[in-house]
Amino acid sequence: MALIADSKAPENLRLSDAYLTIETYALALPHGDDDFRLEVDRALSHIYGSGEITLVLGRTFGNKLQPGSMLQMVYLLSGLPD
């Protein structure tokens, strides 16, 4: 997405909707601080589940780039319930 956003010819680039693997992301947190980890997980789940992640991506990469349907599904399926 960053390459498309910074490209002089973005029409020549395309972000594929085909995912070969789904890689997990992680934040480094202090070991043993389960309460803090749960709060971080809940906050991220809210950002993903509410669609706020689209605003974050827009601010980061420009409003022309939006997450594909597969990535949106990953956001919904991997979130924690409130």
mmCIF file of the N, C-alpha and C atoms, coordinates in Angstrom:
data_MODEL
# 
_entry.id   MODEL 
# 
loop_
_atom_site.group_PDB 
_atom_site.id 
_atom_site.type_symbol 
_atom_site.label_atom_id 
_atom_site.label_alt_id 
_atom_site.label_comp_id 
_atom_site.label_asym_id 
_atom_site.label_entity_id 
_atom_site.label_seq_id 
_atom_site.pdbx_PDB_ins_code 
_atom_site.Cartn_x 
_atom_site.Cartn_y 
_atom_site.Cartn_z 
_atom_site.occupancy 
_atom_site.B_iso_or_equiv 
_atom_site.pdbx_formal_charge 
_atom_site.auth_seq_id 
_atom_site.auth_comp_id 
_atom_site.auth_asym_id 
_atom_site.auth_atom_id 
_atom_site.pdbx_PDB_model_num 
ATOM 1   N N  . MET A 1 1  ? 0.822   -1.184  0.000   1.00 0.00 ? 1  MET A N  1 
ATOM 2   C CA . MET A 1 1  ? 0.000   0.000   0.000   1.00 0.00 ? 1  MET A CA 1 
ATOM 3   C C  . MET A 1 1  ? 0.864   1.245   0.000   1.00 0.00 ? 1  MET A C  1 
ATOM 4   N N  . ALA A 1 2  ? 1.970   1.176   0.714   1.00 0.00 ? 2  ALA A N  1 
ATOM 5   C CA . ALA A 1 2  ? 2.867   2.331   0.746   1.00 0.00 ? 2  ALA A CA 1 
ATOM 6   C C  . ALA A 1 2  ? 3.477   2.587   -0.629  1.00 0.00 ? 2  ALA A C  1 
ATOM 7   N N  . LEU A 1 3  ? 3.825   1.538   -1.350  1.00 0.00 ? 3  LEU A N  1 
ATOM 8   C CA . LEU A 1 3  ? 4.383   1.713   -2.690  1.00 0.00 ? 3  LEU A CA 1 
ATOM 9   C C  . LEU A 1 3  ? 3.379   2.374   -3.627  1.00 0.00 ? 3  LEU A C  1 
ATOM 10  N N  . ILE A 1 4  ? 2.116   1.969   -3.533  1.00 0.00 ? 4  ILE A N  1 
ATOM 11  C CA . ILE A 1 4  ? 1.080   2.575   -4.371  1.00 0.00 ? 4  ILE A CA 1 
ATOM 12  C C  . ILE A 1 4  ? 0.905   4.043   -3.995  1.00 0.00 ? 4  ILE A C  1 
ATOM 13  N N  . ALA A 1 5  ? 0.850   4.314   -2.709  1.00 0.00 ? 5  ALA A N  1 
ATOM 14  C CA . ALA A 1 5  ? 0.635   5.688   -2.244  1.00 0.00 ? 5  ALA A CA 1 
ATOM 15  C C  . ALA A 1 5  ? 1.761   6.614   -2.677  1.00 0.00 ? 5  ALA A C  1 
ATOM 16  N N  . ASP A 1 6  ? 2.985   6.107   -2.717  1.00 0.00 ? 6  ASP A N  1 
ATOM 17  C CA . ASP A 1 6  ? 4.144   6.944   -3.052  1.00 0.00 ? 6  ASP A CA 1 
ATOM 18  C C  . ASP A 1 6  ? 4.524   6.890   -4.529  1.00 0.00 ? 6  ASP A C  1 
ATOM 19  N N  . SER A 1 7  ? 3.842   6.067   -5.297  1.00 0.00 ? 7  SER A N  1 
ATOM 20  C CA . SER A 1 7  ? 4.210   5.870   -6.696  1.00 0.00 ? 7  SER A CA 1 
ATOM 21  C C  . SER A 1 7  ? 3.859   7.074   -7.562  1.00 0.00 ? 7  SER A C  1 
ATOM 22  N N  . LYS A 1 8  ? 4.701   7.326   -8.566  1.00 0.00 ? 8  LYS A N  1 
ATOM 23  C CA . LYS A 1 8  ? 4.404   8.351   -9.550  1.00 0.00 ? 8  LYS A CA 1 
ATOM 24  C C  . LYS A 1 8  ? 3.406   7.841   -10.582 1.00 0.00 ? 8  LYS A C  1 
ATOM 25  N N  . ALA A 1 9  ? 3.242   6.536   -10.650 1.00 0.00 ? 9  ALA A N  1 
ATOM 26  C CA . ALA A 1 9  ? 2.275   5.928   -11.568 1.00 0.00 ? 9  ALA A CA 1 
ATOM 27  C C  . ALA A 1 9  ? 1.479   4.848   -10.822 1.00 0.00 ? 9  ALA A C  1 
ATOM 28  N N  . PRO A 1 10 ? 0.635   5.236   -9.848  1.00 0.00 ? 10 PRO A N  1 
ATOM 29  C CA . PRO A 1 10 ? -0.080  4.240   -9.052  1.00 0.00 ? 10 PRO A CA 1 
ATOM 30  C C  . PRO A 1 10 ? -1.030  3.381   -9.869  1.00 0.00 ? 10 PRO A C  1 
ATOM 31  N N  . GLU A 1 11 ? -1.446  3.867   -11.031 1.00 0.00 ? 11 GLU A N  1 
ATOM 32  C CA . GLU A 1 11 ? -2.336  3.072   -11.882 1.00 0.00 ? 11 GLU A CA 1 
ATOM 33  C C  . GLU A 1 11 ? -1.646  1.815   -12.422 1.00 0.00 ? 11 GLU A C  1 
ATOM 34  N N  . ASN A 1 12 ? -0.325  1.783   -12.371 1.00 0.00 ? 12 ASN A N  1 
ATOM 35  C CA . ASN A 1 12 ? 0.430   0.621   -12.841 1.00 0.00 ? 12 ASN A CA 1 
ATOM 36  C C  . ASN A 1 12 ? 0.638   -0.427  -11.748 1.00 0.00 ? 12 ASN A C  1 
ATOM 37  N N  . LEU A 1 13 ? 0.189   -0.131  -10.550 1.00 0.00 ? 13 LEU A N  1 
ATOM 38  C CA . LEU A 1 13 ? 0.348   -1.057  -9.429  1.00 0.00 ? 13 LEU A CA 1 
ATOM 39  C C  . LEU A 1 13 ? -1.030  -1.466  -8.922  1.00 0.00 ? 13 LEU A C  1 
ATOM 40  N N  . ARG A 1 14 ? -1.098  -2.667  -8.364  1.00 0.00 ? 14 ARG A N  1 
ATOM 41  C CA . ARG A 1 14 ? -2.367  -3.154  -7.834  1.00 0.00 ? 14 ARG A CA 1 
ATOM 42  C C  . ARG A 1 14 ? -2.096  -3.978  -6.593  1.00 0.00 ? 14 ARG A C  1 
ATOM 43  N N  . LEU A 1 15 ? -2.933  -3.814  -5.594  1.00 0.00 ? 15 LEU A N  1 
ATOM 44  C CA . LEU A 1 15 ? -2.854  -4.607  -4.381  1.00 0.00 ? 15 LEU A CA 1 
ATOM 45  C C  . LEU A 1 15 ? -3.750  -5.817  -4.572  1.00 0.00 ? 15 LEU A C  1 
ATOM 46  N N  . SER A 1 16 ? -3.171  -6.985  -4.502  1.00 0.00 ? 16 SER A N  1 
ATOM 47  C CA . SER A 1 16 ? -3.920  -8.213  -4.757  1.00 0.00 ? 16 SER A CA 1 
ATOM 48  C C  . SER A 1 16 ? -4.912  -8.513  -3.641  1.00 0.00 ? 16 SER A C  1 
ATOM 49  N N  . ASP A 1 17 ? -6.057  -9.056  -4.000  1.00 0.00 ? 17 ASP A N  1 
ATOM 50  C CA . ASP A 1 17 ? -7.031  -9.527  -3.022  1.00 0.00 ? 17 ASP A CA 1 
ATOM 51  C C  . ASP A 1 17 ? -6.775  -10.980 -2.647  1.00 0.00 ? 17 ASP A C  1 
ATOM 52  N N  . ALA A 1 18 ? -5.825  -11.622 -3.300  1.00 0.00 ? 18 ALA A N  1 
ATOM 53  C CA . ALA A 1 18 ? -5.519  -13.026 -3.017  1.00 0.00 ? 18 ALA A CA 1 
ATOM 54  C C  . ALA A 1 18 ? -4.500  -13.112 -1.886  1.00 0.00 ? 18 ALA A C  1 
ATOM 55  N N  . TYR A 1 19 ? -4.890  -13.739 -0.798  1.00 0.00 ? 19 TYR A N  1 
ATOM 56  C CA . TYR A 1 19 ? -3.990  -13.928 0.332   1.00 0.00 ? 19 TYR A CA 1 
ATOM 57  C C  . TYR A 1 19 ? -3.476  -15.355 0.313   1.00 0.00 ? 19 TYR A C  1 
ATOM 58  N N  . LEU A 1 20 ? -2.174  -15.515 0.299   1.00 0.00 ? 20 LEU A N  1 
ATOM 59  C CA . LEU A 1 20 ? -1.586  -16.853 0.312   1.00 0.00 ? 20 LEU A CA 1 
ATOM 60  C C  . LEU A 1 20 ? -1.475  -17.375 1.737   1.00 0.00 ? 20 LEU A C  1 
ATOM 61  N N  . THR A 1 21 ? -1.233  -16.488 2.671   1.00 0.00 ? 21 THR A N  1 
ATOM 62  C CA . THR A 1 21 ? -1.201  -16.847 4.082   1.00 0.00 ? 21 THR A CA 1 
ATOM 63  C C  . THR A 1 21 ? -1.751  -15.671 4.879   1.00 0.00 ? 21 THR A C  1 
ATOM 64  N N  . ILE A 1 22 ? -2.146  -15.948 6.086   1.00 0.00 ? 22 ILE A N  1 
ATOM 65  C CA . ILE A 1 22 ? -2.556  -14.892 6.994   1.00 0.00 ? 22 ILE A CA 1 
ATOM 66  C C  . ILE A 1 22 ? -1.556  -14.892 8.135   1.00 0.00 ? 22 ILE A C  1 
ATOM 67  N N  . GLU A 1 23 ? -0.763  -13.851 8.197   1.00 0.00 ? 23 GLU A N  1 
ATOM 68  C CA . GLU A 1 23 ? 0.278   -13.745 9.209   1.00 0.00 ? 23 GLU A CA 1 
ATOM 69  C C  . GLU A 1 23 ? -0.234  -12.951 10.398  1.00 0.00 ? 23 GLU A C  1 
ATOM 70  N N  . THR A 1 24 ? 0.097   -13.401 11.563  1.00 0.00 ? 24 THR A N  1 
ATOM 71  C CA . THR A 1 24 ? -0.304  -12.672 12.753  1.00 0.00 ? 24 THR A CA 1 
ATOM 72  C C  . THR A 1 24 ? 0.681   -11.539 13.020  1.00 0.00 ? 24 THR A C  1 
ATOM 73  N N  . TYR A 1 25 ? 0.176   -10.511 13.621  1.00 0.00 ? 25 TYR A N  1 
ATOM 74  C CA . TYR A 1 25 ? 1.006   -9.394  14.043  1.00 0.00 ? 25 TYR A CA 1 
ATOM 75  C C  . TYR A 1 25 ? 1.036   -9.388  15.556  1.00 0.00 ? 25 TYR A C  1 
ATOM 76  N N  . ALA A 1 26 ? 2.056   -8.816  16.116  1.00 0.00 ? 26 ALA A N  1 
ATOM 77  C CA . ALA A 1 26 ? 2.149   -8.800  17.572  1.00 0.00 ? 26 ALA A CA 1 
ATOM 78  C C  . ALA A 1 26 ? 2.791   -7.500  18.032  1.00 0.00 ? 26 ALA A C  1 
ATOM 79  N N  . LEU A 1 27 ? 2.421   -7.106  19.221  1.00 0.00 ? 27 LEU A N  1 
ATOM 80  C CA . LEU A 1 27 ? 3.054   -5.979  19.887  1.00 0.00 ? 27 LEU A CA 1 
ATOM 81  C C  . LEU A 1 27 ? 3.870   -6.538  21.046  1.00 0.00 ? 27 LEU A C  1 
ATOM 82  N N  . ALA A 1 28 ? 5.016   -5.968  21.287  1.00 0.00 ? 28 ALA A N  1 
ATOM 83  C CA . ALA A 1 28 ? 5.831   -6.402  22.422  1.00 0.00 ? 28 ALA A CA 1 
ATOM 84  C C  . ALA A 1 28 ? 5.246   -5.801  23.696  1.00 0.00 ? 28 ALA A C  1 
ATOM 85  N N  . LEU A 1 29 ? 4.947   -6.656  24.638  1.00 0.00 ? 29 LEU A N  1 
ATOM 86  C CA . LEU A 1 29 ? 4.381   -6.241  25.922  1.00 0.00 ? 29 LEU A CA 1 
ATOM 87  C C  . LEU A 1 29 ? 5.189   -6.869  27.045  1.00 0.00 ? 29 LEU A C  1 
ATOM 88  N N  . PRO A 1 30 ? 5.153   -6.266  28.213  1.00 0.00 ? 30 PRO A N  1 
ATOM 89  C CA . PRO A 1 30 ? 5.867   -6.865  29.354  1.00 0.00 ? 30 PRO A CA 1 
ATOM 90  C C  . PRO A 1 30 ? 5.320   -8.262  29.668  1.00 0.00 ? 30 PRO A C  1 
ATOM 91  N N  . HIS A 1 31 ? 6.205   -9.198  29.924  1.00 0.00 ? 31 HIS A N  1 
ATOM 92  C CA . HIS A 1 31 ? 5.799   -10.557 30.257  1.00 0.00 ? 31 HIS A CA 1 
ATOM 93  C C  . HIS A 1 31 ? 5.049   -10.570 31.580  1.00 0.00 ? 31 HIS A C  1 
ATOM 94  N N  . GLY A 1 32 ? 3.942   -11.272 31.600  1.00 0.00 ? 32 GLY A N  1 
ATOM 95  C CA . GLY A 1 32 ? 3.203   -11.451 32.833  1.00 0.00 ? 32 GLY A CA 1 
ATOM 96  C C  . GLY A 1 32 ? 2.196   -10.358 33.148  1.00 0.00 ? 32 GLY A C  1 
ATOM 97  N N  . ASP A 1 33 ? 2.079   -9.343  32.307  1.00 0.00 ? 33 ASP A N  1 
ATOM 98  C CA . ASP A 1 33 ? 1.111   -8.278  32.562  1.00 0.00 ? 33 ASP A CA 1 
ATOM 99  C C  . ASP A 1 33 ? -0.166  -8.597  31.786  1.00 0.00 ? 33 ASP A C  1 
ATOM 100 N N  . ASP A 1 34 ? -0.891  -9.603  32.247  1.00 0.00 ? 34 ASP A N  1 
ATOM 101 C CA . ASP A 1 34 ? -2.073  -10.087 31.538  1.00 0.00 ? 34 ASP A CA 1 
ATOM 102 C C  . ASP A 1 34 ? -3.189  -9.058  31.461  1.00 0.00 ? 34 ASP A C  1 
ATOM 103 N N  . ASP A 1 35 ? -3.344  -8.234  32.487  1.00 0.00 ? 35 ASP A N  1 
ATOM 104 C CA . ASP A 1 35 ? -4.393  -7.209  32.464  1.00 0.00 ? 35 ASP A CA 1 
ATOM 105 C C  . ASP A 1 35 ? -4.130  -6.186  31.352  1.00 0.00 ? 35 ASP A C  1 
ATOM 106 N N  . PHE A 1 36 ? -2.871  -5.758  31.230  1.00 0.00 ? 36 PHE A N  1 
ATOM 107 C CA . PHE A 1 36 ? -2.513  -4.801  30.188  1.00 0.00 ? 36 PHE A CA 1 
ATOM 108 C C  . PHE A 1 36 ? -2.677  -5.430  28.808  1.00 0.00 ? 36 PHE A C  1 
ATOM 109 N N  . ARG A 1 37 ? -2.243  -6.672  28.648  1.00 0.00 ? 37 ARG A N  1 
ATOM 110 C CA . ARG A 1 37 ? -2.380  -7.377  27.373  1.00 0.00 ? 37 ARG A CA 1 
ATOM 111 C C  . ARG A 1 37 ? -3.844  -7.460  26.957  1.00 0.00 ? 37 ARG A C  1 
ATOM 112 N N  . LEU A 1 38 ? -4.726  -7.778  27.908  1.00 0.00 ? 38 LEU A N  1 
ATOM 113 C CA . LEU A 1 38 ? -6.142  -7.875  27.605  1.00 0.00 ? 38 LEU A CA 1 
ATOM 114 C C  . LEU A 1 38 ? -6.711  -6.528  27.173  1.00 0.00 ? 38 LEU A C  1 
ATOM 115 N N  . GLU A 1 39 ? -6.305  -5.454  27.825  1.00 0.00 ? 39 GLU A N  1 
ATOM 116 C CA . GLU A 1 39 ? -6.768  -4.123  27.436  1.00 0.00 ? 39 GLU A CA 1 
ATOM 117 C C  . GLU A 1 39 ? -6.301  -3.755  26.030  1.00 0.00 ? 39 GLU A C  1 
ATOM 118 N N  . VAL A 1 40 ? -5.046  -4.084  25.710  1.00 0.00 ? 40 VAL A N  1 
ATOM 119 C CA . VAL A 1 40 ? -4.527  -3.820  24.361  1.00 0.00 ? 40 VAL A CA 1 
ATOM 120 C C  . VAL A 1 40 ? -5.302  -4.648  23.339  1.00 0.00 ? 40 VAL A C  1 
ATOM 121 N N  . ASP A 1 41 ? -5.529  -5.923  23.628  1.00 0.00 ? 41 ASP A N  1 
ATOM 122 C CA . ASP A 1 41 ? -6.287  -6.786  22.718  1.00 0.00 ? 41 ASP A CA 1 
ATOM 123 C C  . ASP A 1 41 ? -7.707  -6.264  22.504  1.00 0.00 ? 41 ASP A C  1 
ATOM 124 N N  . ARG A 1 42 ? -8.339  -5.816  23.577  1.00 0.00 ? 42 ARG A N  1 
ATOM 125 C CA . ARG A 1 42 ? -9.698  -5.278  23.454  1.00 0.00 ? 42 ARG A CA 1 
ATOM 126 C C  . ARG A 1 42 ? -9.715  -4.001  22.623  1.00 0.00 ? 42 ARG A C  1 
ATOM 127 N N  . ALA A 1 43 ? -8.736  -3.121  22.855  1.00 0.00 ? 43 ALA A N  1 
ATOM 128 C CA . ALA A 1 43 ? -8.678  -1.864  22.098  1.00 0.00 ? 43 ALA A CA 1 
ATOM 129 C C  . ALA A 1 43 ? -8.466  -2.138  20.606  1.00 0.00 ? 43 ALA A C  1 
ATOM 130 N N  . LEU A 1 44 ? -7.554  -3.038  20.283  1.00 0.00 ? 44 LEU A N  1 
ATOM 131 C CA . LEU A 1 44 ? -7.322  -3.380  18.874  1.00 0.00 ? 44 LEU A CA 1 
ATOM 132 C C  . LEU A 1 44 ? -8.546  -4.037  18.263  1.00 0.00 ? 44 LEU A C  1 
ATOM 133 N N  . SER A 1 45 ? -9.197  -4.924  19.002  1.00 0.00 ? 45 SER A N  1 
ATOM 134 C CA . SER A 1 45 ? -10.417 -5.572  18.506  1.00 0.00 ? 45 SER A CA 1 
ATOM 135 C C  . SER A 1 45 ? -11.496 -4.536  18.210  1.00 0.00 ? 45 SER A C  1 
ATOM 136 N N  . HIS A 1 46 ? -11.604 -3.533  19.069  1.00 0.00 ? 46 HIS A N  1 
ATOM 137 C CA . HIS A 1 46 ? -12.588 -2.468  18.836  1.00 0.00 ? 46 HIS A CA 1 
ATOM 138 C C  . HIS A 1 46 ? -12.245 -1.680  17.567  1.00 0.00 ? 46 HIS A C  1 
ATOM 139 N N  . ILE A 1 47 ? -10.976 -1.342  17.402  1.00 0.00 ? 47 ILE A N  1 
ATOM 140 C CA . ILE A 1 47 ? -10.545 -0.600  16.217  1.00 0.00 ? 47 ILE A CA 1 
ATOM 141 C C  . ILE A 1 47 ? -10.857 -1.392  14.955  1.00 0.00 ? 47 ILE A C  1 
ATOM 142 N N  . TYR A 1 48 ? -10.574 -2.684  14.959  1.00 0.00 ? 48 TYR A N  1 
ATOM 143 C CA . TYR A 1 48 ? -10.840 -3.523  13.791  1.00 0.00 ? 48 TYR A CA 1 
ATOM 144 C C  . TYR A 1 48 ? -12.338 -3.745  13.590  1.00 0.00 ? 48 TYR A C  1 
ATOM 145 N N  . GLY A 1 49 ? -13.040 -4.113  14.656  1.00 0.00 ? 49 GLY A N  1 
ATOM 146 C CA . GLY A 1 49 ? -14.461 -4.457  14.547  1.00 0.00 ? 49 GLY A CA 1 
ATOM 147 C C  . GLY A 1 49 ? -15.361 -3.286  14.213  1.00 0.00 ? 49 GLY A C  1 
ATOM 148 N N  . SER A 1 50 ? -15.002 -2.095  14.658  1.00 0.00 ? 50 SER A N  1 
ATOM 149 C CA . SER A 1 50 ? -15.823 -0.914  14.408  1.00 0.00 ? 50 SER A CA 1 
ATOM 150 C C  . SER A 1 50 ? -15.595 -0.317  13.021  1.00 0.00 ? 50 SER A C  1 
ATOM 151 N N  . GLY A 1 51 ? -14.555 -0.779  12.349  1.00 0.00 ? 51 GLY A N  1 
ATOM 152 C CA . GLY A 1 51 ? -14.214 -0.202  11.053  1.00 0.00 ? 51 GLY A CA 1 
ATOM 153 C C  . GLY A 1 51 ? -13.285 0.995   11.160  1.00 0.00 ? 51 GLY A C  1 
ATOM 154 N N  . GLU A 1 52 ? -12.927 1.359   12.387  1.00 0.00 ? 52 GLU A N  1 
ATOM 155 C CA . GLU A 1 52 ? -12.027 2.494   12.590  1.00 0.00 ? 52 GLU A CA 1 
ATOM 156 C C  . GLU A 1 52 ? -10.670 2.257   11.937  1.00 0.00 ? 52 GLU A C  1 
ATOM 157 N N  . ILE A 1 53 ? -10.320 1.000   11.720  1.00 0.00 ? 53 ILE A N  1 
ATOM 158 C CA . ILE A 1 53 ? -9.045  0.681   11.071  1.00 0.00 ? 53 ILE A CA 1 
ATOM 159 C C  . ILE A 1 53 ? -8.979  1.315   9.678   1.00 0.00 ? 53 ILE A C  1 
ATOM 160 N N  . THR A 1 54 ? -10.126 1.463   9.016   1.00 0.00 ? 54 THR A N  1 
ATOM 161 C CA . THR A 1 54 ? -10.159 2.094   7.699   1.00 0.00 ? 54 THR A CA 1 
ATOM 162 C C  . THR A 1 54 ? -9.702  3.541   7.780   1.00 0.00 ? 54 THR A C  1 
ATOM 163 N N  . LEU A 1 55 ? -10.086 4.239   8.864   1.00 0.00 ? 55 LEU A N  1 
ATOM 164 C CA . LEU A 1 55 ? -9.629  5.619   9.064   1.00 0.00 ? 55 LEU A CA 1 
ATOM 165 C C  . LEU A 1 55 ? -8.128  5.661   9.321   1.00 0.00 ? 55 LEU A C  1 
ATOM 166 N N  . VAL A 1 56 ? -7.640  4.702   10.106  1.00 0.00 ? 56 VAL A N  1 
ATOM 167 C CA . VAL A 1 56 ? -6.202  4.637   10.395  1.00 0.00 ? 56 VAL A CA 1 
ATOM 168 C C  . VAL A 1 56 ? -5.424  4.397   9.099   1.00 0.00 ? 56 VAL A C  1 
ATOM 169 N N  . LEU A 1 57 ? -5.895  3.443   8.297   1.00 0.00 ? 57 LEU A N  1 
ATOM 170 C CA . LEU A 1 57 ? -5.223  3.168   7.021   1.00 0.00 ? 57 LEU A CA 1 
ATOM 171 C C  . LEU A 1 57 ? -5.286  4.386   6.105   1.00 0.00 ? 57 LEU A C  1 
ATOM 172 N N  . GLY A 1 58 ? -6.424  5.083   6.103   1.00 0.00 ? 58 GLY A N  1 
ATOM 173 C CA . GLY A 1 58 ? -6.568  6.277   5.271   1.00 0.00 ? 58 GLY A CA 1 
ATOM 174 C C  . GLY A 1 58 ? -5.592  7.373   5.665   1.00 0.00 ? 58 GLY A C  1 
ATOM 175 N N  . ARG A 1 59 ? -5.438  7.584   6.971   1.00 0.00 ? 59 ARG A N  1 
ATOM 176 C CA . ARG A 1 59 ? -4.490  8.601   7.434   1.00 0.00 ? 59 ARG A CA 1 
ATOM 177 C C  . ARG A 1 59 ? -3.052  8.197   7.128   1.00 0.00 ? 59 ARG A C  1 
ATOM 178 N N  . THR A 1 60 ? -2.781  6.900   7.150   1.00 0.00 ? 60 THR A N  1 
ATOM 179 C CA . THR A 1 60 ? -1.426  6.420   6.956   1.00 0.00 ? 60 THR A CA 1 
ATOM 180 C C  . THR A 1 60 ? -1.050  6.327   5.479   1.00 0.00 ? 60 THR A C  1 
ATOM 181 N N  . PHE A 1 61 ? -1.964  5.784   4.659   1.00 0.00 ? 61 PHE A N  1 
ATOM 182 C CA . PHE A 1 61 ? -1.631  5.496   3.267   1.00 0.00 ? 61 PHE A CA 1 
ATOM 183 C C  . PHE A 1 61 ? -2.430  6.311   2.256   1.00 0.00 ? 61 PHE A C  1 
ATOM 184 N N  . GLY A 1 62 ? -3.318  7.159   2.707   1.00 0.00 ? 62 GLY A N  1 
ATOM 185 C CA . GLY A 1 62 ? -4.154  7.923   1.792   1.00 0.00 ? 62 GLY A CA 1 
ATOM 186 C C  . GLY A 1 62 ? -5.499  7.239   1.614   1.00 0.00 ? 62 GLY A C  1 
ATOM 187 N N  . ASN A 1 63 ? -6.507  8.023   1.323   1.00 0.00 ? 63 ASN A N  1 
ATOM 188 C CA . ASN A 1 63 ? -7.875  7.501   1.255   1.00 0.00 ? 63 ASN A CA 1 
ATOM 189 C C  . ASN A 1 63 ? -8.159  6.657   0.021   1.00 0.00 ? 63 ASN A C  1 
ATOM 190 N N  . LYS A 1 64 ? -7.243  6.611   -0.929  1.00 0.00 ? 64 LYS A N  1 
ATOM 191 C CA . LYS A 1 64 ? -7.466  5.801   -2.123  1.00 0.00 ? 64 LYS A CA 1 
ATOM 192 C C  . LYS A 1 64 ? -7.325  4.307   -1.828  1.00 0.00 ? 64 LYS A C  1 
ATOM 193 N N  . LEU A 1 65 ? -6.608  3.985   -0.765  1.00 0.00 ? 65 LEU A N  1 
ATOM 194 C CA . LEU A 1 65 ? -6.339  2.588   -0.451  1.00 0.00 ? 65 LEU A CA 1 
ATOM 195 C C  . LEU A 1 65 ? -7.225  2.129   0.698   1.00 0.00 ? 65 LEU A C  1 
ATOM 196 N N  . GLN A 1 66 ? -7.986  1.082   0.449   1.00 0.00 ? 66 GLN A N  1 
ATOM 197 C CA . GLN A 1 66 ? -8.878  0.528   1.460   1.00 0.00 ? 66 GLN A CA 1 
ATOM 198 C C  . GLN A 1 66 ? -8.584  -0.962  1.602   1.00 0.00 ? 66 GLN A C  1 
ATOM 199 N N  . PRO A 1 67 ? -8.803  -1.519  2.793   1.00 0.00 ? 67 PRO A N  1 
ATOM 200 C CA . PRO A 1 67 ? -8.570  -2.950  2.956   1.00 0.00 ? 67 PRO A CA 1 
ATOM 201 C C  . PRO A 1 67 ? -9.550  -3.750  2.096   1.00 0.00 ? 67 PRO A C  1 
ATOM 202 N N  . GLY A 1 68 ? -9.051  -4.837  1.514   1.00 0.00 ? 68 GLY A N  1 
ATOM 203 C CA . GLY A 1 68 ? -9.897  -5.706  0.699   1.00 0.00 ? 68 GLY A CA 1 
ATOM 204 C C  . GLY A 1 68 ? -10.881 -6.489  1.558   1.00 0.00 ? 68 GLY A C  1 
ATOM 205 N N  . SER A 1 69 ? -11.793 -7.177  0.909   1.00 0.00 ? 69 SER A N  1 
ATOM 206 C CA . SER A 1 69 ? -12.829 -7.910  1.639   1.00 0.00 ? 69 SER A CA 1 
ATOM 207 C C  . SER A 1 69 ? -12.243 -9.022  2.505   1.00 0.00 ? 69 SER A C  1 
ATOM 208 N N  . MET A 1 70 ? -11.193 -9.674  2.040   1.00 0.00 ? 70 MET A N  1 
ATOM 209 C CA . MET A 1 70 ? -10.568 -10.739 2.828   1.00 0.00 ? 70 MET A CA 1 
ATOM 210 C C  . MET A 1 70 ? -9.952  -10.170 4.108   1.00 0.00 ? 70 MET A C  1 
ATOM 211 N N  . LEU A 1 71 ? -9.261  -9.053  4.000   1.00 0.00 ? 71 LEU A N  1 
ATOM 212 C CA . LEU A 1 71 ? -8.650  -8.440  5.173   1.00 0.00 ? 71 LEU A CA 1 
ATOM 213 C C  . LEU A 1 71 ? -9.720  -7.946  6.151   1.00 0.00 ? 71 LEU A C  1 
ATOM 214 N N  . GLN A 1 72 ? -10.807 -7.407  5.636   1.00 0.00 ? 72 GLN A N  1 
ATOM 215 C CA . GLN A 1 72 ? -11.907 -6.988  6.498   1.00 0.00 ? 72 GLN A CA 1 
ATOM 216 C C  . GLN A 1 72 ? -12.489 -8.178  7.261   1.00 0.00 ? 72 GLN A C  1 
ATOM 217 N N  . MET A 1 73 ? -12.585 -9.320  6.615   1.00 0.00 ? 73 MET A N  1 
ATOM 218 C CA . MET A 1 73 ? -13.095 -10.525 7.265   1.00 0.00 ? 73 MET A CA 1 
ATOM 219 C C  . MET A 1 73 ? -12.133 -10.981 8.362   1.00 0.00 ? 73 MET A C  1 
ATOM 220 N N  . VAL A 1 74 ? -10.844 -10.895 8.110   1.00 0.00 ? 74 VAL A N  1 
ATOM 221 C CA . VAL A 1 74 ? -9.855  -11.259 9.136   1.00 0.00 ? 74 VAL A CA 1 
ATOM 222 C C  . VAL A 1 74 ? -10.021 -10.361 10.353  1.00 0.00 ? 74 VAL A C  1 
ATOM 223 N N  . TYR A 1 75 ? -10.234 -9.072  10.125  1.00 0.00 ? 75 TYR A N  1 
ATOM 224 C CA . TYR A 1 75 ? -10.451 -8.149  11.245  1.00 0.00 ? 75 TYR A CA 1 
ATOM 225 C C  . TYR A 1 75 ? -11.647 -8.577  12.086  1.00 0.00 ? 75 TYR A C  1 
ATOM 226 N N  . LEU A 1 76 ? -12.732 -8.933  11.418  1.00 0.00 ? 76 LEU A N  1 
ATOM 227 C CA . LEU A 1 76 ? -13.945 -9.306  12.149  1.00 0.00 ? 76 LEU A CA 1 
ATOM 228 C C  . LEU A 1 76 ? -13.805 -10.631 12.881  1.00 0.00 ? 76 LEU A C  1 
ATOM 229 N N  . LEU A 1 77 ? -13.157 -11.587 12.242  1.00 0.00 ? 77 LEU A N  1 
ATOM 230 C CA . LEU A 1 77 ? -13.054 -12.926 12.835  1.00 0.00 ? 77 LEU A CA 1 
ATOM 231 C C  . LEU A 1 77 ? -12.039 -13.011 13.955  1.00 0.00 ? 77 LEU A C  1 
ATOM 232 N N  . SER A 1 78 ? -11.022 -12.168 13.939  1.00 0.00 ? 78 SER A N  1 
ATOM 233 C CA . SER A 1 78 ? -9.969  -12.299 14.942  1.00 0.00 ? 78 SER A CA 1 
ATOM 234 C C  . SER A 1 78 ? -10.160 -11.399 16.147  1.00 0.00 ? 78 SER A C  1 
ATOM 235 N N  . GLY A 1 79 ? -11.207 -10.612 16.166  1.00 0.00 ? 79 GLY A N  1 
ATOM 236 C CA . GLY A 1 79 ? -11.431 -9.693  17.278  1.00 0.00 ? 79 GLY A CA 1 
ATOM 237 C C  . GLY A 1 79 ? -11.981 -10.393 18.509  1.00 0.00 ? 79 GLY A C  1 
ATOM 238 N N  . LEU A 1 80 ? -11.745 -9.786  19.646  1.00 0.00 ? 80 LEU A N  1 
ATOM 239 C CA . LEU A 1 80 ? -12.297 -10.266 20.911  1.00 0.00 ? 80 LEU A CA 1 
ATOM 240 C C  . LEU A 1 80 ? -13.671 -9.669  21.133  1.00 0.00 ? 80 LEU A C  1 
ATOM 241 N N  . PRO A 1 81 ? -14.587 -10.411 21.736  1.00 0.00 ? 81 PRO A N  1 
ATOM 242 C CA . PRO A 1 81 ? -15.864 -9.805  22.084  1.00 0.00 ? 81 PRO A CA 1 
ATOM 243 C C  . PRO A 1 81 ? -15.700 -8.803  23.213  1.00 0.00 ? 81 PRO A C  1 
ATOM 244 N N  . ASP A 1 82 ? -16.581 -7.806  23.276  1.00 0.00 ? 82 ASP A N  1 
ATOM 245 C CA . ASP A 1 82 ? -16.498 -6.809  24.355  1.00 0.00 ? 82 ASP A CA 1 
ATOM 246 C C  . ASP A 1 82 ? -16.865 -7.412  25.695  1.00 0.00 ? 82 ASP A C  1 
# 
